Amino acid sequence: MKYITTDVFEKFHRCCFSLCCLFSLMLTSCGTEQGDWTAIQHEGRYIYGVWHGPTAKKTEMLMLEVVKNIKDASAQAEPEDALKTTVAPEHLLPDGAELLGWVQSRAASTYQGKKLYRDRAVSPAASPDLYYAYGFQRQAEVEYQAPQFGSKPLILLEIFDMGTPENAFGIYSFYTYPRMKFEWVGAKAMLSGGYLRFAKGKYFIQIEGYEFATGIREGMIELAKTVATEIQDPPPEPRMLTHLPNNNKIYGSTKLFRSNWALRQIYSTLPPHVPQLTDAAVGISAHYQNNPEAKDLTDAQIVFIIRLPDTDTAKSTYASYRNSVDTLMSESVDIEKSMDGTILINEIATE
């Protein structure tokens, strides 16, 4: 196992060039060595890093871009825009009058708190635990039918109040996947596997078509556009997204997570030790392609950024992570100790 740390010189924090020098010193002996590299550091109230870096040098370059973005953003004031649409989700369900040929086939129903889906079986992909992990508040749903398709319900519309736009983006991002195609309905709506999903304001909208047919798909899109029009807030774009590097980011791969449980649901190939998120932590991540010609994610690395409530919490969380990594070390490995250094690990060497 290779484990390298380096002191972070506070007087160089405002200068990207000096950070490059710092990392270069750290990676002199391993900059071009192939491996499965993990790098983690903290800056202010953020912990950031890379998983599955192909070489230490490429990992270094991503780390430098992330810390620069964090520092640039910290110099700007946090926006405090109030939500324009805050009604209960049942008030956003179209009654059918404004739809072309589609009417509600039953009365709307709702779930709130810890009662989501308690009265019915759902697929693992729709586990209530997933919604709870993203701050679920309330859900409303209703089915729709159309005379031209008979008298049975064919579309289920669900609207989730997730509490904040950040949470709404998070649950939406859980379902997205790299290089997927979108339908514009007033927000980017994902059409996949019989479902249409999008987020707007603090709401997450999920529409399921019970059968595959062009008319049903068109009805789903019409429903989505009608709901999106009623929500006066824009599609959520958490400010943290600007901290991620742009170069070589794989479209559709961005994720937001609020717990280690959710993180493990998103990625099945994480290193054994990752920072432990508190209840108030928020993380974002994205895949970055090393080889532009690659058709899958086998050659992609993951950049992640975790926002903690304050600097002290970030420091203590980072220290706990360092301690967990230390448990992997054997006494025969020479470690250069540092109180606040970057951690660089070749995960292949730990197997």
N, C-alpha and C positions, 0 to 999 in steps of 0.2 A: 504493500500500500504506500502510495506517495502522498505526503501531506506537507504542504508548504504554507507558511504564514509570513506576512511582512507588515512592519509598522506603517501606519498611515500618518504622514506628517501634516499636521493641521495647517501649517503655514503655506502648504501647496494646494489647499482645498479649492481655491478659486481659480486655479490655473490648470487647464486640461493637459497642457504640455508636460507639466511636472508630474501629473498622474501617469502619463504614458511612460515617463522615465521610471516611476516607481514600479509599475507593473513589469516593465522590461527587466529590471533587476530581479524581480521575483521569478520570472519565467525563463531566465537565461538558459538553464539546463534542460528545460522541457518544452520549449516553445513550439517545436515542430514534431514532437512525439505524438503518434496516434494513440487514441484511447477513448475513454468515455468520461469526459471531464465534468466535474461539478465545481463551480466557483460561487462563493457567497460572501457578501460584505454588507455593511449597514451605513446609512447616511441619514442623519437627522432621525425622523420617525419612520424611516423606510428600511426594510431589509430587501436586498435585491440579489439576483444571481442568475446562473445558467445551469441547466441540466443537459446532459448528453452532448457536451461540446466535443467535436472531433479531435481538436488539438488545443493545447493550452493557449496558443497564440490567437486563434480565432475566438476562444472564450474571452481572452483579455480584451479584444477589440469591442465585443458586445458590452462587456462590463463598463468600459470607458464611455460608451455612448449612453448607456442607461444613467450613470451618475451625472453626466452632463445635463441630460434632460430633467432629472430630478432637481438639480440646482437651478436650472433656468426657470422651472415652474415654481419653485419655492419663492422666487423673487417677485412673483405676481400675486395679486390679491385673489382670494377665493371667491368665486361668484356665489351670490346668495339669491338666486331667482326663485320666487315663490311659485308653487304649482298653481296652474289655472283651473285644472279639472281635478276635483277631489271627491266626487260623488261616489256612493256605493256602487259596486260593479253591476248590480241588477238594474240600475237606472241607465246603463249603457247598452242593454240588450235590445236590438231593433224589434219592434212589434210586428213587423211584416208589411206595414203600410207603405214603407219607403223602399221595399225590395221588389224586384221583378219576379212575381210568381211564387215567392217563398213566404210561407206563413208559419207561425209557431204551432207545433203539434201538441204541446202540453204547456202547463203553467211552469214558469221559471222556478228554480230551486236554488238554495244557497248552502254554503259551508262556511264555518268560521272557526278560528282558533285551531284546536287540536282535533277537530271532528272531520277534517277533510277526508273524503272517500271511506269513512269508517263503515258505511253501510253497503259497500260493494267491493268486488274484487277488481283490481287494476293490475296492469303489467308492471314489471320492475322499473321500466323507464318512466312510469308515472307515480312512483312511490311518494306517499305523503311526506316521508322524511326528506326527500329532495326539496320540496317546496318549503318545509319548515326551515331547512338549512339556509334558505334565501329570504327569510323574513316574512313568510306568508301571513296575510291578514284576513282576507275574505275572498270567497269565490262565488260567482253566480253562473248558472248554466241554463240552457234551454235547447230543445231540438226543433228542427225545421223540416217541413215537407213541402212538396210542390205537386199540384194536380197532374202535371204532365208526366210525373214519375210514379203516379199511384197515390195511395193514401197512407203510406208508412213513412216514419221519420227517416231522413237520409243524411242530415247534417247535425252535428252537435257543436254548439258554440259555448266556450268557457271563457270567462273573463276573471282574471286574478288580480286583486289588489295586493301588491307586494310591499306596500309601505313607502318605498322610495324608488326613484328612477334607477338608482344604482342596483337595487335588488332586482328590479324588473329586467334590466340588462343582463344581470347574472343568470337568472333562470333561463332567459332566452338564449344566452351564449352557451349554456349547457347542451342545448340541442343542436347548435350549429356544428358544421364540420368543414374541413378545408376544401376550398375551391368549389363550394356549393353555389347553386344559382338562386337568385332572389326574384320575387315579384314585388313591384312597387305598389303599395296600397295606401300610401301616406306614411309609410315606414317600409324598411326592407323586410318583406315577409318570406319566410322559408317554406317552400312546398316540398315535402318529402314523406314518402310512405303513407299517403292518405291524410296527412296533416298539413295545415297551414298555421304557422306560428309567427308572431311578431311582438314587439314591445313598443309602447308609446306612453310617455309620462311615467307614472308609477304603476302602470298596468301591463300585465302579460296576457296576451290573447292567444288561445289555442282553438282551432277549428278542425274538427274531424269529419271526413266524408266516409259514410258507411259503405259506399260502393264506388267503383271506378267508372266514371262516365264524364264526358266533356261538359254536359250541362250541370252536373253536380260540382265539378271543379269551378265552373264559372260562378255558380251560386256561392261557393265558399269565398271566392275573391270578392264578390259583391258584398257579402256580409262583412268581410274584413275592411273594405273601403268605407262602409257605412259606420262601423264602430270607430275607425281611425278618425273620421271626420268629427265625431262627437268629442274626442279627446283633444283639447286645445293645446296641450303641451307637445313639444317635439319628441322624436325618438330619443331615448336616453343615450348619451355619450359621456360616460364618466370621465372626469378630468384626468384621472390616472392613466387613461389610454395614451395621453400625449407623452407619458414617460417612456413608453416602449419605443425601441428603434424602428425605423421605417424600412430600411434597406433589407431586402430579401425576406420580409415578413410574408408568410403564406396567407393569402386572403381567406377569411372565414375561420381562421384558427384561434382568434382571440377569445379568451375565457376570463370570467370573473368568478372568484370563489370566496366563501366566507368561513370556511372551516376545513380542517384537515380531512374530515370525512368526505366533503364535497370534492376536495382536491384529488383524493384517491379514486373517486368515481370517474373523474375526468381523465386521469392518466393512470394507466396500469403498470407503467414501467419506471416509476420514480425510484430514486436511490432509497435505501432503507431508512436513512435519517434525513428528515426535512424539518424546517423550523415549525414549532408548535404555535398555532394561531389561537389568540384569545378571542373572546366573544365579540370584541369590538374591532377585530382585524378585518381587513379587506385585501384580497390578492387579485392580481391580474397576470395573465400569461399569454404567450403566443408562440407558435412554431416559426422557425427561421430555417430556410433551405440553404444548405451548403452547396448543393449541386443543382443549378437551375434546370437541368435536364431530367432530374429525378421525377417520377410519377407518383411516388408515395412519400411517407414520412420517415422511412427507415434511415435516411441520411439527414434528418432535421434535428436541430437543437431547440431547446425550450428556454425562453427568457421569462423570468418571473419577477414581480415586484410586490411586496407586501407592505401595506400601510398600517402602522400601529397607532394607537391613540396619541402617543407622545414619544419624545426622544428617550426618556428613561425606560419606557416599556420596550422600545426597540432594542436598546442596549442589553436589557436583561434577557429578552428573548434570544438575541444573538449569542449571548454568553451561555445560555442553556443549550443552544444548538452546538456550540463549540464543545461543551462538556459531553454531549451525546456522541459526537464524533470521536472524542478522545477514548471512549470505551472500545472503539474499533482498533485502536493502535496497539501494537505489540511493543514490549519493552526494548526490542532490538532496533526499533525505528528511531532515527535521530530526528527530533522535533525542535524547530526554532520557535520558542514561545513568544507570544505577543499579546498584549491586552486587547487590542482592537484591530488586528490585522485581517486581511482577506484570507479566506480559507480556500485552498485549491486541492482537489482530490481527484486522482485517477481511479474511478470506480472499478475499472477492470482489475486493478491491482488488489482490490479488497475481496475479490471472489475466492 
